[in-house]
Amino acid sequence: MKRFSILVLLMSFLLLATTFEVAATGPREAVPESRDIVDIAVEDGRFTTLVAAVTAADLVDTLKSEGPFTVFAPTDDAFAKLPEGTVEGLLADIPTLTNILLYHVVSAKVMASDVVGLSLAEAVSGESIDIEIRDGVVYLNGNAQVIITDIEASNGVIHVIDAVILPAAG
């Protein structure tokens, strides 16, 4: 019986200490993300080709600015699906590379709950991205699947896609 009393007393003390801590510090709120879109892409490790392309196109400062931006970010695997030599060719053609990269950016913070209600999004490049929901999955331009959503950054949000999307030829 003595052990039970000691245990109850100890648990009461822990509960009381926790109550005082919460009362003293207030409720804990979600800390806003302090890293921007570029910082997150660099630290993640799945976007080395995208980061290299953004750097080559001199868009780092733009994507580190206040925003807000939504970036549909292709992974390294997405870039690897492109025909051989495509990435190297784009790195040698900065205007085309820049246009393709800006086609992956929307000048607003569009969370996944918003994306599912859209059929189009206007990219920073000025062209539209087609948005389609099939079997509960979001696709861009019919082929790029959104595989991870709502990676929040200080200046917007990243949605990870499994293919590079290309603006309409014309």
PyRosetta script that sets phi, psi and omega in degrees:
from pyrosetta import init, pose_from_sequence

init()
pose = pose_from_sequence("MKRFSILVLLMSFLLLATTFEVAATGPREAVPESRDIVDIAVEDGRFTTLVAAVTAADLVDTLKSEGPFTVFAPTDDAFAKLPEGTVEGLLADIPTLTNILLYHVVSAKVMASDVVGLSLAEAVSGESIDIEIRDGVVYLNGNAQVIITDIEASNGVIHVIDAVILPAAG")
pose.set_psi(1, -34.8)
pose.set_omega(1, -179.5)
pose.set_phi(2, -64.3)
pose.set_psi(2, -40.5)
pose.set_omega(2, 178.7)
pose.set_phi(3, -62.5)
pose.set_psi(3, -41.8)
pose.set_omega(3, 179.8)
pose.set_phi(4, -61.5)
pose.set_psi(4, -42.9)
pose.set_omega(4, -179.9)
pose.set_phi(5, -64.6)
pose.set_psi(5, -41.2)
pose.set_omega(5, 178.8)
pose.set_phi(6, -65.5)
pose.set_psi(6, -42.1)
pose.set_omega(6, 178.8)
pose.set_phi(7, -62.7)
pose.set_psi(7, -45.0)
pose.set_omega(7, 178.3)
pose.set_phi(8, -62.5)
pose.set_psi(8, -42.7)
pose.set_omega(8, 179.1)
pose.set_phi(9, -63.2)
pose.set_psi(9, -43.2)
pose.set_omega(9, 179.2)
pose.set_phi(10, -64.0)
pose.set_psi(10, -45.8)
pose.set_omega(10, 179.4)
pose.set_phi(11, -64.4)
pose.set_psi(11, -38.5)
pose.set_omega(11, 177.4)
pose.set_phi(12, -63.1)
pose.set_psi(12, -41.0)
pose.set_omega(12, 178.8)
pose.set_phi(13, -63.1)
pose.set_psi(13, -44.4)
pose.set_omega(13, 179.1)
pose.set_phi(14, -63.1)
pose.set_psi(14, -42.3)
pose.set_omega(14, 178.1)
pose.set_phi(15, -63.1)
pose.set_psi(15, -43.4)
pose.set_omega(15, 179.1)
pose.set_phi(16, -64.2)
pose.set_psi(16, -42.8)
pose.set_omega(16, 179.1)
pose.set_phi(17, -62.9)
pose.set_psi(17, -41.7)
pose.set_omega(17, 178.1)
pose.set_phi(18, -64.4)
pose.set_psi(18, -41.5)
pose.set_omega(18, 178.9)
pose.set_phi(19, -61.8)
pose.set_psi(19, -43.7)
pose.set_omega(19, 178.6)
pose.set_phi(20, -64.7)
pose.set_psi(20, -37.9)
pose.set_omega(20, 179.4)
pose.set_phi(21, -63.3)
pose.set_psi(21, -45.9)
pose.set_omega(21, 179.5)
pose.set_phi(22, -65.1)
pose.set_psi(22, -40.8)
pose.set_omega(22, 179.9)
pose.set_phi(23, -65.0)
pose.set_psi(23, -37.1)
pose.set_omega(23, -178.1)
pose.set_phi(24, -74.6)
pose.set_psi(24, -36.9)
pose.set_omega(24, -175.9)
pose.set_phi(25, -100.8)
pose.set_psi(25, -12.6)
pose.set_omega(25, -177.7)
pose.set_phi(26, 82.1)
pose.set_psi(26, 171.2)
pose.set_omega(26, 179.6)
pose.set_phi(27, -65.8)
pose.set_psi(27, 145.3)
pose.set_omega(27, -179.6)
pose.set_phi(28, -80.6)
pose.set_psi(28, 127.2)
pose.set_omega(28, 179.3)
pose.set_phi(29, -104.1)
pose.set_psi(29, 157.3)
pose.set_omega(29, 176.6)
pose.set_phi(30, -63.3)
pose.set_psi(30, 131.4)
pose.set_omega(30, 179.1)
pose.set_phi(31, -82.2)
pose.set_psi(31, 126.6)
pose.set_omega(31, 179.5)
pose.set_phi(32, -64.0)
pose.set_psi(32, 146.8)
pose.set_omega(32, 179.1)
pose.set_phi(33, -62.4)
pose.set_psi(33, 129.1)
pose.set_omega(33, -178.7)
pose.set_phi(34, -100.3)
pose.set_psi(34, -8.7)
pose.set_omega(34, 179.2)
pose.set_phi(35, -93.6)
pose.set_psi(35, 142.2)
pose.set_omega(35, 178.8)
pose.set_phi(36, -86.8)
pose.set_psi(36, 179.0)
pose.set_omega(36, -176.1)
pose.set_phi(37, -57.4)
pose.set_psi(37, -43.7)
pose.set_omega(37, -179.1)
pose.set_phi(38, -66.3)
pose.set_psi(38, -45.0)
pose.set_omega(38, 179.4)
pose.set_phi(39, -56.4)
pose.set_psi(39, -45.4)
pose.set_omega(39, -178.7)
pose.set_phi(40, -64.7)
pose.set_psi(40, -44.6)
pose.set_omega(40, -179.9)
pose.set_phi(41, -61.6)
pose.set_psi(41, -41.7)
pose.set_omega(41, -180.0)
pose.set_phi(42, -65.3)
pose.set_psi(42, -47.2)
pose.set_omega(42, -176.2)
pose.set_phi(43, -69.7)
pose.set_psi(43, -28.4)
pose.set_omega(43, -175.1)
pose.set_phi(44, -64.1)
pose.set_psi(44, -44.2)
pose.set_omega(44, 178.5)
pose.set_phi(45, 93.3)
pose.set_psi(45, -13.0)
pose.set_omega(45, 178.3)
pose.set_phi(46, -93.5)
pose.set_psi(46, 1.1)
pose.set_omega(46, -173.2)
pose.set_phi(47, -124.2)
pose.set_psi(47, 33.5)
pose.set_omega(47, -176.3)
pose.set_phi(48, -63.9)
pose.set_psi(48, -37.8)
pose.set_omega(48, 178.6)
pose.set_phi(49, -68.4)
pose.set_psi(49, -43.6)
pose.set_omega(49, 177.8)
pose.set_phi(50, -60.8)
pose.set_psi(50, -44.9)
pose.set_omega(50, 179.6)
pose.set_phi(51, -63.1)
pose.set_psi(51, -42.1)
pose.set_omega(51, 177.9)
pose.set_phi(52, -62.3)
pose.set_psi(52, -40.9)
pose.set_omega(52, 179.8)
pose.set_phi(53, -67.5)
pose.set_psi(53, -43.6)
pose.set_omega(53, 178.4)
pose.set_phi(54, -61.8)
pose.set_psi(54, -39.6)
pose.set_omega(54, 177.9)
pose.set_phi(55, -66.1)
pose.set_psi(55, -46.8)
pose.set_omega(55, 179.9)
pose.set_phi(56, -61.6)
pose.set_psi(56, -35.3)
pose.set_omega(56, -179.0)
pose.set_phi(57, -84.7)
pose.set_psi(57, 2.3)
pose.set_omega(57, 178.9)
pose.set_phi(58, 59.1)
pose.set_psi(58, 41.9)
pose.set_omega(58, 179.9)
pose.set_phi(59, -107.4)
pose.set_psi(59, 4.2)
pose.set_omega(59, -177.6)
pose.set_phi(60, -59.4)
pose.set_psi(60, -50.5)
pose.set_omega(60, -178.5)
pose.set_phi(61, -61.5)
pose.set_psi(61, -37.9)
pose.set_omega(61, 178.4)
pose.set_phi(62, -61.3)
pose.set_psi(62, -47.6)
pose.set_omega(62, -177.6)
pose.set_phi(63, -78.4)
pose.set_psi(63, -6.1)
pose.set_omega(63, 172.8)
pose.set_phi(64, -97.7)
pose.set_psi(64, -6.5)
pose.set_omega(64, -178.6)
pose.set_phi(65, -74.0)
pose.set_psi(65, 179.0)
pose.set_omega(65, -171.4)
pose.set_phi(66, -58.9)
pose.set_psi(66, -36.7)
pose.set_omega(66, -179.3)
pose.set_phi(67, 76.5)
pose.set_psi(67, -146.3)
pose.set_omega(67, 8.2)
pose.set_phi(68, -82.5)
pose.set_psi(68, 152.6)
pose.set_omega(68, 179.3)
pose.set_phi(69, -129.7)
pose.set_psi(69, 151.9)
pose.set_omega(69, 165.1)
pose.set_phi(70, -116.8)
pose.set_psi(70, 125.2)
pose.set_omega(70, 179.1)
pose.set_phi(71, -114.5)
pose.set_psi(71, 123.8)
pose.set_omega(71, 171.0)
pose.set_phi(72, -90.2)
pose.set_psi(72, 100.2)
pose.set_omega(72, -168.1)
pose.set_phi(73, -97.7)
pose.set_psi(73, 112.0)
pose.set_omega(73, 175.2)
pose.set_phi(74, -73.4)
pose.set_psi(74, 138.9)
pose.set_omega(74, 176.8)
pose.set_phi(75, -76.7)
pose.set_psi(75, 172.0)
pose.set_omega(75, 174.0)
pose.set_phi(76, -58.8)
pose.set_psi(76, -37.6)
pose.set_omega(76, 177.8)
pose.set_phi(77, -62.9)
pose.set_psi(77, -35.5)
pose.set_omega(77, 178.0)
pose.set_phi(78, -64.4)
pose.set_psi(78, -44.3)
pose.set_omega(78, 177.9)
pose.set_phi(79, -64.8)
pose.set_psi(79, -33.8)
pose.set_omega(79, -179.8)
pose.set_phi(80, -66.8)
pose.set_psi(80, -20.3)
pose.set_omega(80, 178.2)
pose.set_phi(81, -75.2)
pose.set_psi(81, -16.7)
pose.set_omega(81, 179.1)
pose.set_phi(82, -67.7)
pose.set_psi(82, 152.3)
pose.set_omega(82, 177.7)
pose.set_phi(83, -55.4)
pose.set_psi(83, 146.8)
pose.set_omega(83, -178.7)
pose.set_phi(84, -53.3)
pose.set_psi(84, 134.2)
pose.set_omega(84, 178.3)
pose.set_phi(85, 89.1)
pose.set_psi(85, -8.6)
pose.set_omega(85, -177.5)
pose.set_phi(86, -64.4)
pose.set_psi(86, -48.4)
pose.set_omega(86, -178.0)
pose.set_phi(87, -61.9)
pose.set_psi(87, -44.9)
pose.set_omega(87, 179.8)
pose.set_phi(88, -61.8)
pose.set_psi(88, -41.1)
pose.set_omega(88, 178.0)
pose.set_phi(89, -62.8)
pose.set_psi(89, -41.1)
pose.set_omega(89, 178.7)
pose.set_phi(90, -67.4)
pose.set_psi(90, -37.5)
pose.set_omega(90, 178.7)
pose.set_phi(91, -65.2)
pose.set_psi(91, -21.9)
pose.set_omega(91, 177.3)
pose.set_phi(92, -91.2)
pose.set_psi(92, -9.5)
pose.set_omega(92, -179.1)
pose.set_phi(93, -124.1)
pose.set_psi(93, 78.3)
pose.set_omega(93, -172.4)
pose.set_phi(94, -59.5)
pose.set_psi(94, -41.0)
pose.set_omega(94, 178.2)
pose.set_phi(95, -60.1)
pose.set_psi(95, -42.5)
pose.set_omega(95, 178.6)
pose.set_phi(96, -68.2)
pose.set_psi(96, -42.7)
pose.set_omega(96, 177.6)
pose.set_phi(97, -58.4)
pose.set_psi(97, -46.7)
pose.set_omega(97, -179.2)
pose.set_phi(98, -60.1)
pose.set_psi(98, -44.5)
pose.set_omega(98, 179.5)
pose.set_phi(99, -61.4)
pose.set_psi(99, -42.9)
pose.set_omega(99, 179.4)
pose.set_phi(100, -65.3)
pose.set_psi(100, -43.2)
pose.set_omega(100, 179.3)
pose.set_phi(101, -63.7)
pose.set_psi(101, -43.8)
pose.set_omega(101, 179.6)
pose.set_phi(102, -67.5)
pose.set_psi(102, -20.3)
pose.set_omega(102, 175.2)
pose.set_phi(103, -70.5)
pose.set_psi(103, -17.7)
pose.set_omega(103, 178.1)
pose.set_phi(104, -91.6)
pose.set_psi(104, 3.8)
pose.set_omega(104, -174.2)
pose.set_phi(105, -122.4)
pose.set_psi(105, 133.9)
pose.set_omega(105, 173.5)
pose.set_phi(106, -112.6)
pose.set_psi(106, 138.2)
pose.set_omega(106, -176.3)
pose.set_phi(107, -86.4)
pose.set_psi(107, 60.7)
pose.set_omega(107, 177.1)
pose.set_phi(108, -173.7)
pose.set_psi(108, 160.4)
pose.set_omega(108, 175.1)
pose.set_phi(109, -91.6)
pose.set_psi(109, 108.2)
pose.set_omega(109, -176.7)
pose.set_phi(110, -115.0)
pose.set_psi(110, 105.5)
pose.set_omega(110, 180.0)
pose.set_phi(111, -77.5)
pose.set_psi(111, 164.3)
pose.set_omega(111, -177.8)
pose.set_phi(112, -56.7)
pose.set_psi(112, -38.2)
pose.set_omega(112, -179.9)
pose.set_phi(113, -63.9)
pose.set_psi(113, -25.6)
pose.set_omega(113, 176.0)
pose.set_phi(114, -82.6)
pose.set_psi(114, -39.6)
pose.set_omega(114, -177.1)
pose.set_phi(115, -58.9)
pose.set_psi(115, -40.9)
pose.set_omega(115, -176.8)
pose.set_phi(116, -65.1)
pose.set_psi(116, -16.3)
pose.set_omega(116, 177.9)
pose.set_phi(117, -95.6)
pose.set_psi(117, 4.4)
pose.set_omega(117, -177.0)
pose.set_phi(118, -109.0)
pose.set_psi(118, 153.9)
pose.set_omega(118, 171.3)
pose.set_phi(119, -112.6)
pose.set_psi(119, -16.4)
pose.set_omega(119, 177.8)
pose.set_phi(120, -144.6)
pose.set_psi(120, 152.6)
pose.set_omega(120, 170.3)
pose.set_phi(121, -136.5)
pose.set_psi(121, 139.3)
pose.set_omega(121, 179.0)
pose.set_phi(122, -90.4)
pose.set_psi(122, 121.0)
pose.set_omega(122, 179.6)
pose.set_phi(123, -78.2)
pose.set_psi(123, 159.9)
pose.set_omega(123, 176.9)
pose.set_phi(124, -59.3)
pose.set_psi(124, -27.3)
pose.set_omega(124, 178.5)
pose.set_phi(125, -68.0)
pose.set_psi(125, -11.9)
pose.set_omega(125, -179.4)
pose.set_phi(126, 96.4)
pose.set_psi(126, -4.8)
pose.set_omega(126, -179.1)
pose.set_phi(127, -102.4)
pose.set_psi(127, 158.5)
pose.set_omega(127, -178.7)
pose.set_phi(128, -90.5)
pose.set_psi(128, 144.2)
pose.set_omega(128, 173.3)
pose.set_phi(129, -105.7)
pose.set_psi(129, 124.1)
pose.set_omega(129, 176.4)
pose.set_phi(130, -75.8)
pose.set_psi(130, 134.7)
pose.set_omega(130, 178.5)
pose.set_phi(131, -119.8)
pose.set_psi(131, 129.6)
pose.set_omega(131, -178.3)
pose.set_phi(132, -137.9)
pose.set_psi(132, 139.8)
pose.set_omega(132, 175.4)
pose.set_phi(133, -108.9)
pose.set_psi(133, 122.5)
pose.set_omega(133, 176.7)
pose.set_phi(134, -127.1)
pose.set_psi(134, 122.4)
pose.set_omega(134, -179.8)
pose.set_phi(135, 51.9)
pose.set_psi(135, 39.5)
pose.set_omega(135, 177.1)
pose.set_phi(136, 78.8)
pose.set_psi(136, 6.6)
pose.set_omega(136, -178.8)
pose.set_phi(137, -112.5)
pose.set_psi(137, 137.0)
pose.set_omega(137, -179.7)
pose.set_phi(138, -89.4)
pose.set_psi(138, 131.6)
pose.set_omega(138, 176.8)
pose.set_phi(139, -123.3)
pose.set_psi(139, 142.4)
pose.set_omega(139, 175.2)
pose.set_phi(140, -106.8)
pose.set_psi(140, 130.8)
pose.set_omega(140, -179.9)
pose.set_phi(141, 53.0)
pose.set_psi(141, 29.8)
pose.set_omega(141, 174.1)
pose.set_phi(142, 81.3)
pose.set_psi(142, -15.7)
pose.set_omega(142, -175.0)
pose.set_phi(143, -131.1)
pose.set_psi(143, -24.2)
pose.set_omega(143, -178.0)
pose.set_phi(144, -89.8)
pose.set_psi(144, 115.5)
pose.set_omega(144, -179.2)
pose.set_phi(145, -87.1)
pose.set_psi(145, 134.6)
pose.set_omega(145, 172.9)
pose.set_phi(146, -79.2)
pose.set_psi(146, 114.9)
pose.set_omega(146, -172.9)
pose.set_phi(147, -104.5)
pose.set_psi(147, -21.1)
pose.set_omega(147, 175.6)
pose.set_phi(148, -141.9)
pose.set_psi(148, 134.6)
pose.set_omega(148, -177.2)
pose.set_phi(149, -118.8)
pose.set_psi(149, 161.7)
pose.set_omega(149, 167.1)
pose.set_phi(150, 56.5)
pose.set_psi(150, 47.1)
pose.set_omega(150, 170.3)
pose.set_phi(151, -84.8)
pose.set_psi(151, 101.2)
pose.set_omega(151, -173.5)
pose.set_phi(152, -78.8)
pose.set_psi(152, 140.1)
pose.set_omega(152, 177.3)
pose.set_phi(153, -126.4)
pose.set_psi(153, 169.1)
pose.set_omega(153, -179.6)
pose.set_phi(154, -65.8)
pose.set_psi(154, -22.3)
pose.set_omega(154, -177.2)
pose.set_phi(155, -121.5)
pose.set_psi(155, 23.1)
pose.set_omega(155, 177.5)
pose.set_phi(156, 150.8)
pose.set_psi(156, -147.0)
pose.set_omega(156, -175.4)
pose.set_phi(157, -146.1)
pose.set_psi(157, 149.4)
pose.set_omega(157, 177.2)
pose.set_phi(158, -115.6)
pose.set_psi(158, 134.8)
pose.set_omega(158, 169.2)
pose.set_phi(159, -118.6)
pose.set_psi(159, 126.4)
pose.set_omega(159, -176.7)
pose.set_phi(160, -85.7)
pose.set_psi(160, 133.1)
pose.set_omega(160, 179.4)
pose.set_phi(161, -121.9)
pose.set_psi(161, 155.6)
pose.set_omega(161, -173.8)
pose.set_phi(162, -98.9)
pose.set_psi(162, 9.3)
pose.set_omega(162, 177.3)
pose.set_phi(163, -152.0)
pose.set_psi(163, 152.7)
pose.set_omega(163, 175.2)
pose.set_phi(164, -79.4)
pose.set_psi(164, 131.2)
pose.set_omega(164, 176.9)
pose.set_phi(165, -96.4)
pose.set_psi(165, 142.9)
pose.set_omega(165, -176.9)
pose.set_phi(166, -120.2)
pose.set_psi(166, 137.6)
pose.set_omega(166, 176.3)
pose.set_phi(167, -64.8)
pose.set_psi(167, 157.4)
pose.set_omega(167, 179.1)
pose.set_phi(168, -59.6)
pose.set_psi(168, 136.6)
pose.set_omega(168, 177.4)
pose.set_phi(169, -69.8)
pose.set_psi(169, 139.4)
pose.set_omega(169, 179.4)
pose.set_phi(170, 168.3)
pose.dump_pdb("model.pdb")
